[in-house]
């Protein structure tokens, strides 16, 4: 299995994450709701800002960079959040993205496995 490292996003990385995540979500919105690219992107950015009002430091949310442990190169990101329902801690994977040039190398599987072991 690919060896990866999960580490907290920096503020600069958070800005890049927002742009990348919003672009992908906007494409889904366009397909699902039949709205323009501009409207979809505006809606996606608004929802991200609403969901993460304190950026990468929003309580209950964990925004991590996925890095190749061998090279140290960042290969993508992972966003998960905690919720407590009737006293039971639940973890939800909100977003995972491996950069296109790094796909099909096992990074997403390794990131999810690493996450499962740490929560």
Phi, psi and omega in degrees: 000144178299136178264123182233168177231131173257128177221154182297143177291145171275165177303320179294317178296326178298319178298317178294319177302313181302314181297315182291313181295317180296321180297316179294317180293322179299322178298320177296317180298319178302313181292316186283322187250354178065034179258167183290163179301317181295315178296318181296317180294318178299317179295317180297316179295319178297317180294321177298315180295324178291319181287329184235065185296337178252025178062219181294348180260014179295123181304139178086350180248139178238117180248115188238149171265143177257122182235147173289118184298325182290311185267336185084356181290136175285131183243356179168197180217164182218134179231121175226162181220156178255143171221148175247121178239116182051042177080002180256126179283127177238145178241132180239130174277111184272323182200140172218134179217127172254130182304144188308320182290345183251004183287157179066030177241002178095004183293318181294316178298315180295321180295316179294321177294317178298316179299315181300326180283338186263347183261000000 
